[in-house]
Amino acid sequence: MIAREEIRRQLHNCLLEAKYDRWEKYYRRGKVRDMYLLPGKRILITTDRQSAFDHVLGAIPLKGQVLNRIALHWFEKTTDIVPNHVIAVPDPNVTVAKELKMLPVEIVVRRYLTGASDTAIWTYYSRGVREYCGHKLPDSMVKNQPFDRAIITPTTKSEVHDELISPEEVVAQGLVPKETWKRVEEIALALFQRGTELAAERGLILVDTKYEMGLDKEGRITVADEIHTPDSSRYWIKDTYAERFAHGEEPESLDKEFLRLWLREKGISDTNIPKLDDEIRIQVAERYVDLYERVTGQTFNAELSDEPVTKRIEKNIRRYFD
């Protein structure tokens, strides 16, 4: 695993934004990714921005590299299930992707009753809600307990805050045609099953995740954005889950859930956004790197340089504009 001191040296060479003036007319900004829309494709640049509870909190060293590489790993592991949007990866932070007609719904798959966000299934359940996104939940469940099977709990897409919706409402509201949605659900469950199996081989539990899908120019369903990264998924350590669950303790987590809990302890709210100090930034970076190595079974070889990361990326994507 990369040394803590190497992570520390990157604290001041993080990628908060990848906006280049000469290509500004193609530029769009997302929550974590910056992108450039070109004919038939888009350049997706995974930044080091860290968000939680719908707030951007700062930058985590090497996070963009980790997320981009984990997503590529999973895209390669699932090509037999569904096509993906990857054309090329010209830089550790960059994926050149096919332009798709995106479905206006995020497909969230959950296997456990957990979560800390306002829209998390545990948050609703703890308030007495027993129907969530069209699923009737049994009484007497406890936090972090598994469901009998994986369930799909979609959300509509929003720049501000995603809204919960049931699969039946997705079709009834005309967001996705019935036959297309049926196939989307099949693909999502197959992707989740593959992720569950491969994560288990690496000593991890894939707890929940979200997928984004679209249609390519031939009308084929294609998975986009990212798969099974720590920003889109929750992972627990398999070996300690059962004992910790039996004692009512939180599972060991390798995603950003521990950061959410840290923020809650700091009293995050719309008027109080705690500043990420260097120590927590390093801890988060270490967790991202650790997850990469656990999931892939490979050593994370970071692209380290004193050159500003924005300069490196600019050189590596220039040919797509030329």
Secondary structure, DSSP 8 states (H G I E B T S, - for coil): ---HHHHHHTTTS--S----GGGGGGEEE-SSEEEEEETTEEEEEE--EEEETTEEEEE-TTHHHHHHHHHHHHHHHTTTTS-B-EEEEEETTEEEEE--EE-SEEEEEEEEE---STT-HHHHHHTT--EETTEE--TT--TTEEEEEEEE--EE--SS--EE--HHHHHHTTSS-HHHHHHHHHHHHHHHHHHHHHHHHTTEEEEEEEEEEEE-TT--EEEES-SS-TTTEEEEEHHHHHHHHHTT----B-STHHHHHHHHHTT-BTTB-----HHHHHHHHHHHHHHHHHHHSS-------SS-HHHHHHHHHHHHH-
